[in-house]
Amino acid sequence: MKTETPDRFFDLAMMKIAGHASSPQLDELEGLLSQDPGLEQEFKRLAQESRLMIKLIPMIREVQTAH
């Protein structure tokens, strides 16, 4: 695996999770996922953590403003 692959994977994964990935970027991500089966699990973890953060951030802000 190339040294830039982890950073590129992360960038592409986060763009897909955010809904901002272009078709070529999605294709590139799929290529990375097919080359390294471990990345599929990492992608699922990132997606799950992102969904959790989306739910938690408003609650954290609410607590901060209450104090």
LUMDOVO-673746 format. One record per residue (C-alpha): residue in three letters; residue number from 1; x, y, z negated. Coordinates in Angstrom, 3 decimals, decimal comma. Example, Ala and Ser with C-alpha at 12.3 -4.5 7.8 and 13.67 -1.06 7.14 Angstrom:
2
{node "Ala"; 1; {12,300; -4,500; -7,800}},
{node "Ser"; 2; {13,670; -1,060; -7,140}},
***
This chain:
67
{node "Met"; 1; {0,000; 0,000; 0,000}},
{node "Lys"; 2; {1,329; 3,431; 0,890}},
{node "Thr"; 3; {2,043; 5,808; -1,970}},
{node "Glu"; 4; {-0,551; 8,314; -0,724}},
{node "Thr"; 5; {-3,271; 5,648; -0,567}},
{node "Pro"; 6; {-4,430; 6,001; -4,211}},
{node "Asp"; 7; {-4,818; 9,777; -3,861}},
{node "Arg"; 8; {-6,498; 9,453; -0,487}},
{node "Phe"; 9; {-8,803; 6,744; -1,800}},
{node "Phe"; 10; {-9,783; 8,939; -4,745}},
{node "Asp"; 11; {-10,418; 11,952; -2,491}},
{node "Leu"; 12; {-12,543; 9,928; -0,063}},
{node "Ala"; 13; {-14,416; 8,128; -2,839}},
{node "Met"; 14; {-15,303; 11,368; -4,593}},
{node "Met"; 15; {-16,414; 12,981; -1,326}},
{node "Lys"; 16; {-18,717; 10,010; -0,686}},
{node "Ile"; 17; {-20,070; 10,054; -4,245}},
{node "Ala"; 18; {-20,760; 13,800; -3,936}},
{node "Gly"; 19; {-22,440; 13,290; -0,565}},
{node "His"; 20; {-19,880; 15,431; 1,262}},
{node "Ala"; 21; {-17,977; 12,790; 3,270}},
{node "Ser"; 22; {-18,039; 13,031; 7,038}},
{node "Ser"; 23; {-18,535; 9,991; 9,231}},
{node "Pro"; 24; {-14,780; 9,670; 9,949}},
{node "Gln"; 25; {-14,047; 9,968; 6,221}},
{node "Leu"; 26; {-16,594; 7,253; 5,437}},
{node "Asp"; 27; {-14,972; 5,042; 8,066}},
{node "Glu"; 28; {-11,553; 5,681; 6,534}},
{node "Leu"; 29; {-12,877; 4,830; 3,070}},
{node "Glu"; 30; {-14,414; 1,605; 4,359}},
{node "Gly"; 31; {-11,049; 0,735; 5,919}},
{node "Leu"; 32; {-9,271; 1,251; 2,605}},
{node "Leu"; 33; {-11,897; -0,803; 0,783}},
{node "Ser"; 34; {-11,538; -3,659; 3,259}},
{node "Gln"; 35; {-7,735; -3,661; 2,911}},
{node "Asp"; 36; {-7,772; -3,801; -0,888}},
{node "Pro"; 37; {-10,643; -5,646; -2,579}},
{node "Gly"; 38; {-9,681; -4,122; -5,941}},
{node "Leu"; 39; {-10,639; -0,700; -4,630}},
{node "Glu"; 40; {-14,287; -1,761; -4,371}},
{node "Gln"; 41; {-14,425; -2,237; -8,140}},
{node "Glu"; 42; {-12,629; 1,085; -8,635}},
{node "Phe"; 43; {-15,155; 2,799; -6,360}},
{node "Lys"; 44; {-18,041; 1,361; -8,386}},
{node "Arg"; 45; {-16,405; 2,584; -11,602}},
{node "Leu"; 46; {-15,927; 6,093; -10,196}},
{node "Ala"; 47; {-19,538; 6,218; -8,997}},
{node "Gln"; 48; {-20,821; 5,061; -12,380}},
{node "Glu"; 49; {-18,683; 7,580; -14,276}},
{node "Ser"; 50; {-19,788; 10,365; -11,937}},
{node "Arg"; 51; {-23,460; 9,566; -12,520}},
{node "Leu"; 52; {-22,821; 9,560; -16,269}},
{node "Met"; 53; {-21,075; 12,938; -16,139}},
{node "Ile"; 54; {-23,949; 14,439; -14,160}},
{node "Lys"; 55; {-26,263; 13,419; -17,004}},
{node "Leu"; 56; {-23,915; 14,452; -19,818}},
{node "Ile"; 57; {-22,788; 17,894; -18,662}},
{node "Pro"; 58; {-26,175; 19,587; -19,218}},
{node "Met"; 59; {-26,401; 18,018; -22,693}},
{node "Ile"; 60; {-22,898; 19,216; -23,585}},
{node "Arg"; 61; {-23,704; 22,730; -22,417}},
{node "Glu"; 62; {-26,888; 22,709; -24,468}},
{node "Val"; 63; {-24,977; 21,713; -27,598}},
{node "Gln"; 64; {-22,305; 24,348; -26,960}},
{node "Thr"; 65; {-24,823; 27,148; -26,563}},
{node "Ala"; 66; {-26,669; 26,065; -29,709}},
{node "His"; 67; {-23,559; 26,669; -31,833}},
***
